Amino acid sequence: MFFIKEDAKNLKWHVNGRKCDNVLRNPTDFPQWKKIDETFTEFGAEPRNIRLGLVIDGMNLYGNLSSKHSSWSILLIIYNLSPLLCMKRKYMMLSVRPEKFK
């Protein structure tokens, strides 16, 4: 992702572009982000490390609870990006996992 110059600049937004005023606007402002930086100092010191959010949602395709199949969508969201970009389709990774019940 850092091969494209504009994307590389956007992926370092959490270091260079965000407003640091102790207001929770983005995952970069939360205590958990700071805790990871403190716990894993080498990881936190490198602005090019990608931080991902995982979203999982299961659904029954046919609306029948006795169905033996379901699908699970799995999204990875890049939290290094600004709030305007992190929810754009270009920067989301989607995986769908169909599952057959035994």
C-alpha positions as CSV (number, residue, x, y, z in Angstrom):
1,M,0.0,0.0,0.0
2,F,3.0,2.3,0.5
3,F,4.0,1.9,-3.1
4,I,1.5,4.6,-4.2
5,K,2.7,8.0,-3.0
6,E,-0.8,9.4,-2.2
7,D,-1.8,6.3,-0.3
8,A,1.5,6.3,1.7
9,K,0.8,9.9,2.7
10,N,-2.8,9.0,3.8
11,L,-1.6,5.9,5.7
12,K,0.6,8.1,7.9
13,W,-2.4,10.5,8.7
14,H,-2.5,9.2,12.3
15,V,1.0,10.6,12.9
16,N,1.1,13.7,10.7
17,G,-2.5,14.9,10.1
18,R,-4.7,14.3,13.1
19,K,-5.7,16.9,15.6
20,C,-4.4,16.1,19.1
21,D,-6.8,17.9,21.5
22,N,-7.9,15.1,23.8
23,V,-11.3,14.8,22.0
24,L,-12.3,11.2,20.9
25,R,-12.8,11.6,17.2
26,N,-11.1,8.5,15.8
27,P,-9.7,5.2,17.1
28,T,-6.3,6.9,17.2
29,D,-7.5,9.1,20.1
30,F,-8.6,6.2,22.3
31,P,-6.6,4.9,25.3
32,Q,-6.3,1.4,23.7
33,W,-4.3,2.9,20.8
34,K,-1.9,4.6,23.3
35,K,-1.7,1.4,25.3
36,I,-0.6,-0.6,22.3
37,D,2.1,2.1,21.6
38,E,3.3,1.9,25.2
39,T,3.3,-1.9,25.3
40,F,4.9,-2.5,21.9
41,T,7.2,0.5,21.6
42,E,8.9,-0.7,18.4
43,F,5.5,-1.2,16.7
44,G,4.2,2.2,18.0
45,A,7.3,4.1,16.9
46,E,7.0,3.1,13.3
47,P,4.3,5.2,11.6
48,R,4.0,2.8,8.6
49,N,2.6,-0.1,10.7
50,I,-0.9,-0.8,9.7
51,R,-3.6,-1.0,12.4
52,L,-6.8,-2.9,11.4
53,G,-10.3,-3.1,12.8
54,L,-12.1,-6.4,12.4
55,V,-15.9,-6.4,11.8
56,I,-17.8,-9.7,11.6
57,D,-21.5,-10.1,10.8
58,G,-23.3,-13.4,10.3
59,M,-26.6,-13.8,8.4
60,N,-29.0,-16.5,7.5
61,L,-29.5,-16.2,3.7
62,Y,-32.9,-17.8,3.4
63,G,-34.5,-16.4,6.5
64,N,-35.2,-19.9,7.8
65,L,-33.7,-20.7,11.2
66,S,-33.6,-24.4,10.4
67,S,-31.3,-23.8,7.4
68,K,-28.0,-25.6,7.4
69,H,-26.2,-22.7,5.7
70,S,-25.2,-19.2,6.8
71,S,-22.8,-16.5,5.5
72,W,-20.4,-14.4,7.5
73,S,-19.1,-11.2,6.1
74,I,-15.7,-10.2,7.5
75,L,-14.4,-6.6,7.0
76,L,-11.0,-5.3,7.7
77,I,-10.8,-1.5,8.2
78,I,-7.6,0.4,8.2
79,Y,-7.6,2.8,11.2
80,N,-4.4,4.6,10.1
81,L,-6.4,6.6,7.7
82,S,-8.5,9.7,8.4
83,P,-12.1,9.2,9.2
84,L,-13.1,10.5,5.8
85,L,-11.0,7.7,4.1
86,C,-11.1,4.7,6.4
87,M,-14.7,3.9,5.4
88,K,-14.2,4.2,1.7
89,R,-14.5,1.1,-0.4
90,K,-11.0,1.5,-1.7
91,Y,-9.5,1.0,1.7
92,M,-11.8,-1.8,3.1
93,M,-11.0,-5.4,2.7
94,L,-14.0,-7.7,2.4
95,S,-14.1,-11.5,2.9
96,V,-17.3,-13.6,2.9
97,R,-17.2,-16.9,4.6
98,P,-20.1,-19.3,3.8
99,E,-20.5,-21.9,6.5
100,K,-22.4,-25.2,6.5
101,F,-23.7,-26.4,9.8
102,K,-23.0,-30.0,10.8
